[in-house]
Amino acid sequence: MEDLFNKLDRMYDDYDNIVVAGHSYPDLDCYGACLAIYNRVCALDKDCYVYLEGNGYSDIMNKAISSVSDVKYVNDDNIGNLTNMLLIIVDAHQVDRLENSRIFDFCKDFVILDHHIKDRKCPKGSKLLYINNSLSSMVELMTYYLDYSNVSIDSSVATIMLAGLEIDTNGYNLKTTSRTYKAASMLVEMGADVTLKQELLKDSKDDYVRRADFIKNSYTVNGNVALCVLPDVNKTETLAEIADSLLTFDNIEASFVVSKINDLEYGVSARSIGEIDILKTVRKLGGGGSTTSCGAKTNKSLSEIKKLIIKSIKG
């Protein structure tokens, strides 16, 4: 890791502006990692920005954004004003997973940092490519980066990072190692507030009841895979939350949640404790991720999606 951190630190001097960006509909792991790099670059007296479009975000994400002050943001409207720019992509490496695929048009060079399994859609020509799917999350890596750099962060940033770590590991149940627990401990030492973290992650009663109804109507395939099809149009975060919840039930080793996410596309979110290859199935739908957490967006019909998932599960 130290070699990676040294390469990043040496790179910043060659650019006037650094922009950190993540995937579409960012979660707290993505946002927390962006904030970590932002704080590191600012500590070096370099101009840095976090790229956010701000459209259709989850309530949790909106609460996190409002809890942080003194962060400079850019979006599609003003990123073109930045010159000699280095773009750092975190928590994603496929162009079609970014908030804005045009973002590459504005940068001089780009870096990719991710913890998902490398996909063929990974763009070529990066100044630095680091993909390590053994990591629990991007927050885990960025916590060690902050510690290595001896950078202080606000309590709100540490809290968001700790929440992101917890969400990406499904409560420390997936891809969790001693280094993951150590990162959590380090974030508490950096000022993460466990009480505020719980407030940040709180659901509304209506959302909880709605998700419970969806879960109630899920069914099992092969006795160990939960499949849930949601009515209407839902946010991708909702699909992920339900997929996580389904994985907590007895005898369930993997879960798939399917829903329309806009007028043209269906979203698929999948989770596994590691024994069932969900990534192979999701890739058939044009998606990607890791062996324990992955997802896809597709314009296939609902019947096609269900048929593909069930056929893949039954082998």
Beta strands, then each sheet from edge to edge (+ up, - down):
strand 1: 17-21
strand 2: 47-51
strand 3: 73-74
strand 4: 85-90
strand 5: 109-114
strand 6: 128-131
strand 7: 219-221
strand 8: 225-233
strand 9: 254-260
strand 10: 266-272
strand 11: 288-289
strand 12: 293-298
sheet 1: 3+ 2+ 1+ 4+ 5+ 6+
sheet 2: 7+ 8- 9- 10+ 12- 11+
end
